[in-house]
Amino acid sequence: MMSWMENCSLTKGSVIFRCRDHMNDLVISLAHKFTKLQVLSLRQIKPQLEDSGVEAVANYCHDLRELDLSRSFRLSDRSLYAVAHGCPHLTRLNISGCSNFNDAALVFLSSQCKSLKCLNLCGCVRAASDRALQVLLLLQHCFPGLVLTLCHFDVAGHCL
C-alpha cells in the first residue's frame, strides 16, 4: 500500500502542497510543524481542501503573510473566519474560484486582517457583492494600496 504522502510535494522556502489525493488530511497532519510559515499555496485542480484543513493552518500558522486557496470549491465561510482570527498578518490572499464564500465573511476578514494588500476574488460571485465591495472601499483608509482582483483570464479565457 502506497502512503498518501508519496503523492504530494513540498517546495522549500514557501510551502506548496500539490496532492493528487488526501490534501486535507495532509494539511491537518502537518500544519502544526509550520508555525513560522509565511507563504502557503494550497491551490488545487481537484477540489480536496475542506474547512478543517484551513482551520488547522489558521490555528498554527499565525505568521502567514501569503495564502493561496484558489479553486478550493469545498470551502465555506468557516475558512474565512478561521483565517481572519488566526492569520492577522496576512498581506496577500487568493480565494479565486471559491464560490461558497459570502460577503459577510469577506467583510469580517477585511476588518481583521489589517495588513491585507492584495485580494483575488475572481469567481467569488457571492463574496464580491456590491455590499462587500462598498465596505472594502470604505475601509480603504485601513488598507492603503489594497489591490482587489476580480478576474484575470488566461489566453483560453479561463479565470485564473
BELPE-V672913 format. One record per backbone hydrogen bond with DSSP energy under -1.0 kcal/mol. NH is the residue of the N-H (numbers start at 0). CO is the residue of the C=O. Records with the same first field share a line. If there is no record, write none. Layout:
NH=CO  CO
This chain:
5=2
6=3
7=4
13=11
14=38
16=40
25=21
26=22
27=23
28=24
29=25
30=26
32=29
33=30
36=33
39=65
40=14
41=67
43=69
52=49
53=49
54=50
55=51
56=52
57=53
58=54
59=55
60=56
61=59
63=60
64=37
65=37
66=91
67=39
68=93
70=95
71=68
72=70
74=71
78=75
80=76
81=77
82=78
83=79
84=80
85=81
86=82
89=86
90=64
91=64
92=117
93=66
94=119
96=121
97=94
98=96
105=101
106=102
107=103
108=104
109=105
110=106
111=107
112=108
113=111
115=112
116=90
117=90
118=146
119=92
120=148
123=120
124=122
127=123
128=126
132=128
133=129
134=130
135=131
136=132
137=133
138=134
139=136
141=138
145=142
146=116
148=118
153=157
156=153
159=151
